[in-house]
Structure formats: structure tokens, C-alpha cells
Amino acid sequence: MSATGITQPAQTAVVPATGRLHTSGAPFAPSRAARELGLKRREFDLAIHLGCVRTVPDEGGGGRRVGRDEIDRLRNDQRFPETLRERVRAVGTADGAKLMHVTPTRFTRLARLGLVTPVNFYLNRYRAVVWLYLADELRQFAAGKDTAPLLTGRTSQSLRDQLEAGFDLRSRNWRGRQLGFLLRTADGPWARAAVVASFLDPAQVAEIVNDPYERAYLNRFRPEQSAHGVPGSPAARLAERIMTADDQDEIGWLRADLTETLAEARDHRPAPRPRSEHAPLPYEELEQEHVRSSPPLQVSRPEVSEQPGAPERTRGLLSRLRGRNPRPARDRRRAARV
């Protein structure tokens, strides 16, 4: 445990805790970069969202990576890794109330009213939502002159009425903040449209994006969300409800934003689609091409004599293959004996 009460993650044994990382080559994958910076993966993802760690797109299309020069820049800090860890330190309700010198009940009221915004959440073993807040933001809120009256004294009647009516902006404020995080790292208009669509119900997206090929193309750029339980489990469904807009005004501006961003994406590059709606399968194309390139089948037939009184020629298979008919010769021998 450190002096601040935070458990220090173990450092990698191959590199010192501070100083320049004398390596060269391709950028680091997120998991490797998190180890080099002494951060947990949740802390590392938050550092990227907050802009504390700069990333570059992967040339192979495998997501974003962290350049080695960026690792060197962060490690050269004299207070590394404490400075970086403190910037991404997130606390729950109890620790947040201690930082602001208020009771947990008052802290929860401030959060429900939208005065402090969550930065992350997780579900505990009882499937209860645990909201997390940036410690640095809570200290700034407590030190502000305009916000000081909210920390002491009696809550105004208008705010109490909102709380009694079930007013709670924690989910919506988190979605708005997460939307900004993801848009900051989205590459291209299709990726930005996919970020906006990820916060809408699929039925809402289908009303705006009525082309199935465009919806499939959006899904290719859909950002990965943190897993909360097995897909389809009660915990996963609860997390999905938190991630999906439910306020009418929030849905309205998300739909408008998706419509505008989708128009930009269409102008930038149309969604890929088949050459025609009834495009043949590959094996059908090969068969049709073979038929078109092959010469027409010609069957040679023996000429039939049309002279009066001529005997009828046999049309058997053997005669066709040999190209001759033996019956006329036999008839001639019979006529000679007579």
C-alpha cells in the first residue's frame, strides 16, 4: 500500500520503474502498453479516453496502439508512475464523499442531480450498479467557490422535489461522457456514425438506417464495450440498459446526430454492397461462363434417301454410331437369289 492508500501494481521485471525504454520497432498493443505504464487495463482505457495516453491507428487494422515514443514520454516524468495513476484514479461513493468532506447521502444526491458526472461503472456480485468518479474532479468541485454552498446547509426545495420524483442523471451523464470519449478516437465518418448508433436502441437505428447493407457496415465499426457478465445474463441486460439512451430528448438529439453523421459517411464512401440484388452465386457464375464459352453441340445424322420405293433405313443406335445401315445390302442379296 502506498501513502495514498492505493495498491501499487507490480512492475515488469525487464524494465526499470522510470527512465527511457530503450527499444525500437512497432507500437505496443494495449495490454503491453498498460504493463509498461504500470496501469491496470481499466485504468489504461480511462487514460486513453481522458487523453493522458496518445494512441495511433494500427496499420494492420487491429485497433489502436501506443507508440514507443509515447511510452518514453510518460516514463520520463520524475514522479512516474504516481502522476499518471493519480490522473486516472476513480473512486466510488464512499471514497468520493470523503474527498469532498460530505456524507455519502449528500454525495449521492449531488450525483443524481448531475452535479458530478461518473466516469465509469461496474456491477457488483449483487448486480448493483457501482458508479465511479474521477478523484481529481471531485477535489476541484469541493474547492470551487460556486459549488461550496451545495456541500453544506439544506438542499433547496426545488432540488428536493426533483429527487423525490426519481430524478437521476447518472446514467445519462455517463453516456454523454462516454460518447465524447469514443468520438475522440473514432477514425472516419463511418466510425463516428457507429459510435452514435451504439447508444441507440436497434429499433431506433433501423428507422434511420433503413438500408441493411449500411447497418451491416455500421456494425463493423461498432466500438467494443466493456463486458458485464455473460451475454444474455441479467447483469449483461442491466448494463445494456445503462448504455442505451432512454430519455426522449436524449434520443432526439442522438437521432439527429446519427442522421447528420450518416450523411457525411455516405458522401465520404458508400457502404459496400453486391453488384446487383440478384447476383448469382460464384459456382453459378462459373457454370454460366462455361455454357457461354462452349461451342454448341452438333450431332451428325446420316442422310436419308427420299427416292420412291427405297427401303426404309434403320434408325438404330448402332447404325448411327457406325454411320452406315446394313439392311439395304441384305435386301439386295435376297433379290438376287430370287
Secondary structure as GFF3:
##gff-version 3
##sequence-region A 1 338
A	DSSP	alpha_helix	30	36	.	.	.	ID=ss1
A	DSSP	alpha_helix	41	49	.	.	.	ID=ss2
A	DSSP	beta_strand	56	57	.	.	.	ID=ss3
A	DSSP	beta_strand	64	65	.	.	.	ID=ss4
A	DSSP	alpha_helix	68	75	.	.	.	ID=ss5
A	DSSP	alpha_helix	82	87	.	.	.	ID=ss6
A	DSSP	beta_strand	90	91	.	.	.	ID=ss7
A	DSSP	alpha_helix	93	100	.	.	.	ID=ss8
A	DSSP	alpha_helix	104	112	.	.	.	ID=ss9
A	DSSP	beta_strand	120	123	.	.	.	ID=ss10
A	DSSP	beta_strand	129	134	.	.	.	ID=ss11
A	DSSP	alpha_helix	135	143	.	.	.	ID=ss12
A	DSSP	alpha_helix	148	151	.	.	.	ID=ss13
A	DSSP	alpha_helix	157	164	.	.	.	ID=ss14
A	DSSP	alpha_helix	170	185	.	.	.	ID=ss15
A	DSSP	alpha_helix	189	197	.	.	.	ID=ss16
A	DSSP	alpha_helix	202	208	.	.	.	ID=ss17
A	DSSP	alpha_helix	212	220	.	.	.	ID=ss18
A	DSSP	alpha_helix	234	243	.	.	.	ID=ss19
A	DSSP	alpha_helix	248	268	.	.	.	ID=ss20
A	DSSP	alpha_helix	282	293	.	.	.	ID=ss21
A	DSSP	alpha_helix	317	322	.	.	.	ID=ss22
A	DSSP	alpha_helix	327	337	.	.	.	ID=ss23
###
